[in-house]
């Protein structure tokens, strides 16, 4: 099984043969490149941590929504302030994981 990557959109896939076009962006066959072992290792070794970062981003987004609900309830000023602080912290956590994923993509770890 060979591993290929679309040089246009970054889609990575395994196949016995190279696709005629990218299933994601439709780029032609000549835009597909076969990954060497080092590039494949980067993709496969980072798969678990990429998934963890995506889970963190999803959880942080859910936390932000919960905090917004609490802010909207407006029970009392200290309660609202606690939700505002928590919302800001969740946004920071989300941004940290997004930044790390961007680094992974730039380094071919995607």
Residue pairs with C-beta under 8 A, 6 or more apart in sequence:
1 14
1 15
1 16
2 14
2 15
2 16
2 17
2 18
2 34
3 12
3 13
3 14
3 34
3 35
3 39
3 40
3 43
4 12
4 13
4 14
4 15
4 18
4 19
4 32
4 33
4 34
4 35
5 11
5 12
5 13
5 32
5 33
5 35
5 39
6 12
6 22
6 24
6 25
6 27
6 31
6 32
7 27
7 31
7 32
7 33
8 22
8 25
8 27
8 31
9 22
9 24
9 25
9 27
10 105
10 110
11 22
11 23
11 24
11 25
12 35
12 43
12 110
13 19
13 23
18 29
18 32
18 34
19 29
19 32
20 28
20 29
21 27
21 28
21 29
22 31
22 32
35 43
39 108
42 107
42 108
42 109
43 108
43 109
43 110
45 109
46 104
46 109
46 110
49 104
50 101
50 104
50 109
50 110
53 97
53 98
53 100
53 101
53 104
54 97
54 101
56 93
56 94
56 97
57 94
57 97
57 98
57 101
60 90
60 91
60 93
60 94
60 97
61 90
61 94
63 86
63 87
63 90
64 87
64 90
64 91
64 94
67 83
67 84
67 86
67 87
67 90
68 83
68 87
70 79
70 80
70 82
70 83
71 80
71 83
71 84
71 87
73 79
74 80
101 110
104 110
